[in-house]
Amino acid sequence: MYYDVIKIIAYISEENFVYKKTLKLIIKEIDENKQTPYEFYSRLDGTVDPSKLKDLVGYSAYRSVIEKQENINILDKLARNIKLIKYEYSGNHKKRCRDVNHWYNEQIKTYSVKNRASTLSDATMVFNDVKWNTGNKERVCVIKEKSYPSENAKLIKELDDYCEIRDNIRCNIFKNDDECLKYNEYINKKKQDIRIKMQDICRSTDCTGNDYTVDANCSLNNIDLTFREINCKGLYKKEESQETVHIIKERSPLEIGFFIIVSFILFYLFILFLEKVK
């Protein structure tokens, strides 16, 4: 009876440990707000110092003739945001340009057709004014009236952000087992969240996974590829095996020479022993 009680206590303790470990993983889950897509997007509405836009010759000259202050404010932010890509977020500039285009389209989505057309024309000047510091003076971003399909823009933007975060954190899974598990936790959570949102939208509209596609590796038409988890157990077993082989192969010439000499000495002593026995 005593041993049965001990077993029960041990079982409860073990279950509690598993629960605490799981809870720890949940608490330490990936904070999207600290990831590049969310960090960058949170800066797009910040106030702008117009004096820092004077290097944009075309826009600076045209800015004084824009009538509506609301349009000036949006275009100032647009210019600043594209410059952010040029000077601070050039690493994945195509994604950042999609972010800026989406942000701009959200700013003017309530405009009338006439005002929208006029503002888009002004915005094109801003896009054309910000260029890379290269010989061919290529534009940092190209204006796109629909960076994502308008009826699905919010969800496709979320999918696009997820795929970038997924690719960015994948390099961390090799650090330790916790990082790998954290990665899988994030993948699984986003898979459930995005699929539920898609299903809710598709109940009222005719849509398919193809309507939610950024590229071949980021599409709700291919759930398994887009939300692929990592076999953490297999990964670390393989790493341990490779590490063992690696250690064996890394014998230095000095160590090899030492083993050869010791082997000869032992062989010589063995011969002497046999001679004495005779």
N, C-alpha and C positions, 0 to 999 in steps of 0.2 A: 504493500500500500504506500509506504514511504517513497519507494522508488518511482511509483506511478505519479505521485504528486510532484516529485522532482522533474519527471519527464514533461508533465503538463506545464510547470513553471518555465522550463527550458524552451518548450514550444512557443509559449506566449511571448517569452523574451525575444526569441528568434523572429516571430511575426512582428513584434513591436519594432525590432531593428530594421526589418525590411520596410515597414511602414515609414519609419523615420528617414530611412535612406531615400525612399520614393518621395517623401515630403520635401526632403532637402533638394532633390533634383527639380521638383516643381518650383520651389522658391528660387532656385538659381537658374530658372529657365531664361532663354535668350530675351533680352529687352530690346524690342524692335525700335523703340525711340532712340536708342543709342547706335543704331545701324545707319549706314550712309544714306539710304533713300529717305528715311524719315528725318534724319538730321538736316540734310540738304533742303528738303521740302519745307521744313519748319522755318527756314531763313528767308523764304521767297516773299513773305509779306512784311518783312521788316522795313523800317523807315529808310529813306535814301537821302544822302547828301548830294544835291545836284552838282556841286562843284567837282565831285569825283567823276563826273560824266563828260567833262570838257574835252577829253581826248577823243570822244566820238564826234568828229567834226561835222558829219552830215546831220546827225540827230540834234546836236547842240544848236546848229543854225536854224533848223526847222522848228525846234521846240518853242521858240518865242511866238510863232504864229498859230500854235494850237489854241483853240478857243476855250475848250472845256478843261477846267482844272482837274476834274475826275480822270479825263483821258491822259493828262500830263502825269498824274500820280501813277497810273498803271504803266505807262510807257517808261517812266523813270525806273520803276521797279523791274520792268522787263529788261531794260538795259543793264541794270546792276546785276540781275540774276544771270544773264548770259556771261557777264564779266566774271562772275563767281566760278563758272565752269572753266573759263580760260585760265584763271589764276589759282584756283583752289581745288577744283574737282575735275581735272582733265583726265583722270585715270579711266573712267568709263563714261566718256563725254556723250556717246550716243544715247545712253540711258538718261543722263542728266538733261539732254535736250528734249527727250520725251517728257520728262518732269516739267520743264519750263513751258513747253507747248501746252501741256495739260493744265498747268496753273493759269496760263494766259487765257485759254478757252473758258475756264471756269469764271474768270473775272468778267468776261464779256458775254456770257451765255444769256443774260437777261436783256441784252441790247436789242433794239429794233433792227430789222434787216438793213435799213439805210445806215444807221449809226455803226452797226457791226462791220459793214463793208468799208466804211471810212476809217474805222479804227484798225482794221486788218491791214489796210494800205499803209497807215502810219507805222504799224508794228513791223511791217516788212522792211522799212527803212532801218529800224533798230537792229533787226536780225542781220541785215547786210552790212551794218557799220562795225560789228564786233568780229574781228578776224584773228586768226592765229598769227604768231610772229614768225611766219615762214616766207620763203621767196615767192610762192604763188598766191599769198594772201587769201587763203581759203577761209570761208566763213566758219565760225565756231558751231553755229546751229543754223538750220534751215526752218523757216516757219511752216507749220502744218496745221491747217484749220481743224483737222480731226486727228490728233495724235493717237487716240483710241476711238472706236465706234461710240458715238454719243450715247446710245441707249445702254451701253455696257461699260461706259468709261470708268466709273468708280471701281467696279470689280476687276476689270482688266488691269487697272493701275495697281490694285492690291496684289494681283497675281504677278505682275511685272516686278514689284518691290520684293515680293517673296522670293522669286527666282534669283534676284541679285543677292539677297541676303544668304540664300542657300549656297550659292557659289562662293561667296566670300568666307563663310564660316566652315566650309568643307575642309579647308586647309588645316583647321584646328583639330580635326578628329584624331590626328595622329599623335597629339600631345599626350593624352592619357585616356583611360576608359570612360571617365566622367564626361569628358568633352564629346566623345562619340555618342554616349547615351543622351546627352543634352541635345546634340544635333538631331538624333532620331525623334526625340520628344517634340522638338520644334516642327520637324517635317510632318509628323503625324497630326499635330494640333492644327497646322495650317491646312492640311488636306481636308480635315473634317470641316473647318470653318468655311473654307472657300466652296466646297461642294454643297454645303447647306445653303449658302447664299445663292449659288447658281440654280439650285433646284427651286428655291423660292421665286426667283425671277422667271424661270422657265415654266412655272405653273400658269402664269398670266400671259406670257409671250411665247412665240414659237422660236426656240433657240436650241443649239447643239453645242458640243464641245468646241467645234470649229470657230464658233463666235467668240470664244475666249482663248485666243491664241496669240502669243507674242512671237515665238519661234518654235523650232522643232523640239527643243528641250524645255519649253515653257508653254504648255497647252493643256487645257482641260479635255482635249480630245485624246490625250495620252497620259492618263492619271499615273500609271505605274512608273513611267519615265520621269515625269515632272516631280513626283513625290517619292522618289526612290530612297529607301532607308539603307543604312550600312549595317552589315553583319559585324557588330563590335567584337563578339566572342571569337569569330573566325579571324578577324583582323589582327587581334592581339596574340592569338596562338601562333599565327603565321609570323608575326614580328619577333616573338620570342624564339621561334625555331631558327629564323634567319640570323638572329643575334648570336645564337649558340654556334652556328656554322661559321659566322664571321669571326668569332673569338678564336675558334680552332685554327682558322686559316691565318691568323695574325701572329703566329709564332715567330719570334725574331731569330736572326742567324745565331746570336749569342746563346739563346735557349737551345736551339738545335744542336750547336756544338757541345754544349754542356751535357745534354742527354747522351750524345755519342761517346764522350769521354767516360762518363759514368758507366755506360754499358760495357766499354772495354775493360774498365777496372773491375767491375763485377765478374766479367767473364774470366779475367786473369786470376782473380781470387778463387773462383770456382775450380779452375785448373789446378791451382796449388793445393786446394783441399783434396782433390782426387789423388794427387801425387802422394800426399801424406797418408791417405787411407791405404794406398798400395804398400 
